[in-house]
Amino acid sequence: MTDTPDIAEVGRRRLIWFSSGAASAVTAKLVLRDHPDAEVVQCDTGSEDDDNHRFAADCVRWFNAPVITLKSDEYQDTFDCWEKTGWMSGPKGARCTGEMKVAPRLAYQRPNDIHVFGYTADHLDVERARRLRETYPELTVETPLIDRGITKAGCLAIIEGAGIALPRTYAMGFPNANCLKTGCAKAVSPAYWALYRKCFPDNFARTAALCRKLGVRLAILGQEKDEDGKARNIRAFIDDIPLDQPTLNPIAPACDFLCHIAEQDIAA
C-alpha cells in the first residue's frame, strides 16, 4: 500500500455495500484496511432477521467504522412493498429489490463513486457480478473477494476466526441472511422454501397466502417441454411444495490458503 493517493481517486467516494452477511462483512474489513475513508452503506429492507442487527453491531466494532443505513421512504418492509404494488417478482427480478435496495442506492450515489460489492468467488456470485456490470455499465465496480478467490465458505471461516458469531440463519442452512421475516421473492428453489417453511412456519404461511392472493408462483419444481419442444419451467405456489421436499444444507466454514492470506491482510 502506498502513502501517495491515486490522483484519479481524489475526491471520489468508495461505497462498500453491506448486507449484514458474512461476505459483505469480510469485504468491508478488507477494503477499510487500505481505504479507511471508505463508507460502509446498507439498504435496510425492514425484513431482516433480528439476529442480523446483532451481527451488524458486532461488525461495526470489528470495522471500527459506522454503517450508514438507507431506507425506502415509501415502504416499511418487503411485505409492505409486495402488498402495495401487487407485485412480488418477475423476469426482471423482485419488486422489493428495486424499490428498497436499488432506488435508495441510486438516490444516494454520485456519478463518480466507486462501488464495492461482497460477491464471492463461488460460480453463482461470479455470474451475479458479471450481470451487475452489464446492467449498470456506468458504475465503477470492485469485487475484492472474487479478485482474491475467496468463497462464501472462506468468508464464514474468517468471521468465525475473528470471534464474531455468524447470523443464526447460516446454521439453519440458509446461504444468505437476507429478509428472513418474509422470505426472498427472488428464490425459486423448492429446497429454499421448504427450509423457510420448516424454520419460520408463521412467516411462510403469511407469504404463501399473499402469493395465492396475487397469483405468484415463486417456486420452480422442474422443467417440461411444450408443444414446440422448448423447455419451460414448471412453476408452483410455495405452499404446493411437497412436505417431504429436501431442504438446503448449511455451508460449512472452510478456509483455504487464499482465505488465510486474507486473514493475514486483515490482521496486519
C-alpha positions in Angstrom: 0.0 0.0 0.0 1.4 3.4 -1.0 1.1 6.5 1.1 0.6 8.6 -2.0 -3.1 8.7 -3.0 -4.1 7.8 -6.6 -4.8 11.2 -8.3 -7.7 9.6 -10.2 -9.4 8.7 -6.9 -9.0 12.0 -5.1 -12.5 13.3 -4.2 -14.2 10.0 -5.1 -16.2 8.1 -2.5 -15.7 4.4 -2.1 -19.0 2.8 -1.1 -18.9 -0.7 0.5 -22.4 -2.2 0.2 -23.0 -4.1 3.4 -25.9 -6.6 3.8 -25.5 -8.0 7.3 -23.9 -11.1 5.8 -20.5 -12.8 6.1 -19.3 -12.0 2.6 -20.1 -8.2 2.8 -18.6 -8.1 6.3 -15.3 -9.6 5.2 -15.3 -7.3 2.1 -15.7 -4.2 4.3 -12.9 -5.3 6.7 -10.5 -5.9 3.8 -11.3 -2.6 2.0 -11.3 -0.4 5.1 -7.7 -1.7 5.8 -6.5 0.1 2.7 -9.2 2.7 2.4 -10.1 3.9 5.9 -12.2 6.7 4.5 -14.5 4.3 2.6 -18.2 4.4 3.6 -19.9 1.2 4.7 -23.5 1.5 3.4 -26.5 -0.7 4.0 -30.0 -0.7 2.4 -32.5 -1.7 5.2 -35.4 -3.7 3.8 -37.2 -3.8 7.2 -37.4 -7.6 6.9 -34.0 -8.7 8.3 -33.9 -11.4 11.0 -33.4 -9.8 14.4 -30.0 -11.6 14.8 -28.8 -9.7 11.7 -29.0 -6.5 13.7 -26.8 -8.1 16.4 -24.3 -9.2 13.8 -24.2 -5.7 12.2 -23.4 -4.2 15.6 -20.6 -6.7 16.1 -19.3 -5.8 12.7 -19.3 -2.1 13.5 -17.0 -2.8 16.4 -14.8 -5.1 14.2 -14.6 -2.5 11.4 -14.2 0.4 13.8 -16.4 2.3 11.4 -20.1 3.1 11.3 -22.6 1.7 8.9 -24.7 4.2 7.0 -28.3 3.0 6.7 -30.5 3.8 3.7 -34.3 3.0 3.8 -37.2 3.4 1.4 -39.5 6.4 2.1 -42.5 4.5 0.7 -42.4 1.0 2.2 -41.9 -0.2 5.7 -40.6 -3.7 4.7 -40.7 -6.1 1.8 -44.1 -7.4 2.6 -45.5 -3.9 2.6 -43.9 -3.4 -0.8 -45.5 -6.5 -2.2 -48.9 -5.7 -0.9 -48.9 -2.0 -2.0 -47.5 -2.7 -5.5 -49.3 -6.1 -6.1 -46.1 -7.4 -7.5 -43.5 -9.7 -5.9 -41.2 -11.0 -8.6 -40.9 -11.3 -12.3 -38.4 -11.8 -15.2 -36.5 -8.5 -14.2 -36.2 -9.5 -10.5 -38.1 -8.8 -7.3 -40.0 -5.6 -6.8 -38.7 -5.2 -3.3 -35.1 -5.3 -4.6 -35.8 -2.4 -7.0 -37.8 -0.4 -4.5 -35.9 -1.0 -1.3 -32.3 -1.6 -2.4 -31.8 -0.2 -5.9 -33.8 3.0 -5.5 -32.2 4.1 -2.2 -28.8 3.3 -3.7 -29.5 5.4 -6.8 -30.7 8.3 -4.7 -27.5 8.2 -2.5 -24.8 7.5 -5.1 -22.9 10.1 -7.1 -21.7 9.6 -10.7 -18.0 9.1 -9.7 -18.5 6.8 -6.7 -16.6 3.5 -6.6 -19.0 0.7 -5.6 -17.6 -2.3 -3.7 -19.7 -5.4 -3.5 -19.2 -8.6 -1.5 -19.6 -11.1 -4.3 -17.6 -14.3 -3.6 -15.5 -16.5 -5.9 -18.3 -19.1 -6.0 -19.7 -19.6 -9.5 -23.1 -18.1 -8.9 -21.7 -15.0 -7.4 -19.2 -14.5 -10.2 -22.2 -14.6 -12.6 -24.1 -12.2 -10.5 -21.2 -9.8 -10.5 -20.9 -10.1 -14.3 -24.6 -9.3 -14.7 -24.3 -6.3 -12.4 -21.5 -4.8 -14.5 -23.6 -5.5 -17.7 -26.7 -4.0 -16.2 -25.0 -0.9 -14.8 -22.0 -0.2 -17.1 -21.9 3.4 -15.9 -20.8 2.2 -12.4 -17.2 1.7 -11.3 -17.5 -1.7 -9.5 -15.0 -3.5 -7.3 -15.3 -7.1 -6.2 -12.4 -7.8 -3.9 -13.5 -11.3 -2.8 -13.6 -12.5 -6.4 -10.3 -10.9 -7.1 -8.8 -12.7 -4.2 -10.5 -16.0 -4.9 -12.4 -16.1 -1.5 -15.5 -18.2 -1.4 -18.5 -17.9 0.9 -17.2 -20.8 3.0 -14.0 -18.9 3.4 -15.9 -15.8 4.5 -17.7 -17.8 7.2 -14.4 -19.1 8.4 -12.8 -15.6 8.5 -15.8 -14.3 10.5 -15.6 -17.2 13.0 -11.8 -16.6 13.2 -12.4 -13.0 14.2 -14.5 -14.3 17.1 -17.8 -13.0 15.7 -20.9 -15.2 15.9 -22.4 -15.6 12.4 -26.0 -14.7 11.8 -28.1 -17.6 13.1 -29.6 -18.2 9.7 -26.4 -19.7 8.3 -26.5 -22.5 10.8 -30.2 -23.1 9.8 -29.0 -23.8 6.3 -29.7 -20.5 4.5 -26.9 -19.4 2.1 -27.6 -15.8 2.9 -29.0 -13.9 5.9 -31.3 -11.6 4.0 -35.0 -10.9 4.6 -35.9 -13.8 6.8 -39.0 -12.2 8.1 -40.7 -12.6 4.7 -38.6 -14.9 2.6 -36.8 -13.9 -0.5 -39.0 -13.3 -3.5 -36.1 -13.9 -5.8 -35.8 -17.5 -4.5 -37.2 -20.1 -6.9 -35.6 -23.2 -5.2 -38.2 -25.5 -3.6 -35.4 -26.5 -1.2 -35.1 -22.9 0.0 -38.9 -22.6 0.5 -39.1 -26.0 2.3 -36.4 -24.8 4.7 -38.1 -21.5 5.2 -41.4 -23.3 5.9 -39.6 -25.5 8.5 -37.7 -22.7 10.3 -40.3 -19.9 10.0 -43.7 -21.5 9.6 -45.8 -18.5 10.6 -43.9 -16.2 8.2 -44.1 -18.8 5.5 -47.8 -19.0 5.8 -48.2 -15.2 5.6 -46.0 -15.1 2.4 -47.7 -18.1 0.9 -51.1 -16.5 1.4 -50.0 -13.3 -0.4 -48.6 -15.4 -3.2 -52.0 -17.0 -3.6 -53.8 -13.7 -3.5 -51.5 -12.2 -6.1 -51.3 -15.3 -8.2 -47.5 -15.5 -7.9 -45.9 -18.9 -8.3 -42.4 -18.4 -7.0 -41.1 -22.0 -6.9 -39.7 -23.9 -9.9 -40.3 -27.6 -9.4 -38.7 -28.7 -12.7 -39.0 -28.3 -16.4 -41.1 -29.8 -19.2 -41.3 -29.4 -22.9 -44.0 -27.5 -24.6 -45.6 -28.3 -28.0 -42.7 -26.8 -29.8 -40.2 -28.9 -27.9 -38.9 -26.0 -25.9 -38.2 -26.5 -22.2 -40.2 -24.4 -19.8 -40.2 -24.1 -16.1 -42.9 -25.8 -14.0 -44.0 -23.1 -11.6 -45.8 -23.7 -8.4 -47.1 -21.8 -5.4 -44.7 -22.2 -2.5 -47.4 -23.9 -0.4 -47.7 -26.5 -3.1 -44.1 -27.7 -2.4 -44.4 -31.3 -1.0 -43.9 -31.7 2.7 -41.1 -34.2 2.1 -39.2 -31.8 -0.1 -35.5 -31.9 0.9 -34.2 -28.6 2.3 -30.9 -26.7 1.9 -27.9 -27.8 3.9 -25.7 -25.4 5.9 -22.5 -24.2 4.3 -19.5 -25.4 6.4 -16.9 -22.7 7.1 -13.7 -23.7 5.3 -10.6 -21.6 5.0 -8.0 -22.5 2.2 -4.7 -20.8 1.6 -6.3 -17.8 -0.1 -8.6 -17.3 2.9 -5.5 -17.5 5.2 -3.8 -14.8 3.1 -6.9 -12.6 3.5 -6.9 -13.2 7.3 -3.3 -12.1 7.4 -4.2 -8.9 5.5 -7.0 -8.2 7.9 -4.7 -8.8 10.9 -1.9 -6.6 9.5 
